[in-house]
Amino acid sequence: MDLTALVEEYLDYYEQTQGVLPERLAAFGDSYRAQGYLTRDQLYDIAYESSTRSAYHVETNPTDRCQEVTANVLSVEGDFSKIHLLTGLSGFKAPTASCVLAALDPERHAVVDTRVWATLSRLDYLEGRKESFDAGDYVTMIGPIREIAAETGHTAAEVGYALFAYDDDVREGTLH
């Protein structure tokens, strides 16, 4: 399969999906890099972009904890450590936490979820179906996403959006 053609076609298709808006994440990333952390309100907005149903959980986090955790994400190495820190906050499972990482560093990180896993499985990078994700699953997905990014000349975030859109287009039946 021509991965470059797939990524380019489905990047165009992505705007027809209900996926996270790349320009919104880019704006959060700009704020994150400028401030050195994200506020609880900013985290709520990111969570709302990702999962409107569970975003309200973010409001249970103490304000200072949100800033502490997101500041710490900037100083730790390793994808597992970064995503694990973020999932320590209420309202942030791995897919929502991946939005924060993709906003911060779209070259290296992507928004991941069931659709992205399914496409990676269809492309024989992963096996089976997955409906919930933890930090280890993020690491499992981000490896092949980075491989595809390197091969196609796109960012990891762009590859993630394209993989999401591909599943949105080809999936038959319900998501879960």
Phi, psi and omega in degrees: 000138178280100184293326179297315179296319180299311182298315181294317179298315186276344168295319177295320182291333187308322183295346177273354182268178176264022183287168178303140181281117182304322181291329176292316178296321179300319179294320176297321179297320177300315179296316181301310181295322181290319184276328186087007179191173172240145177277167177299319178298319178294318177297321176300314181298320177295314180298322179295322176299321186278315187206092184302328183294326186251002183299328183300336178299331182300326183293348177277350178283136173298142183305314183294329178293321179300315180292319180298310183297313183290329174294319180295326179303325180293334187259352180262151175264157173094130181297318181299314181297317181298310184291325180294320175303310183295324181286354172286345177274141175299137179090003183235091166273175187307316180299317180290320177298326179296332176297320179296314181294321178294325177294317182291315186215080183293343176293324187250344186234157182221155172283126182237152176193192181304319181295319180294316177302314182300318179292317177299326176292316178299327181272007178066027173271330181226167179242142171080181179258155180214135181243344175223152190227146173238186183300320179297322178294324177299314179299319179300320182281322189291333177302301179296327178298317178293324176299313180296320178299315180297320181290327187259348182079016178256165175284162176301319180299316180297319178298317178301315178299317181294319179296320176300311183296322179302312179296320178303322183282318189262344183295135173253137181087195185274163182291318182241000000 
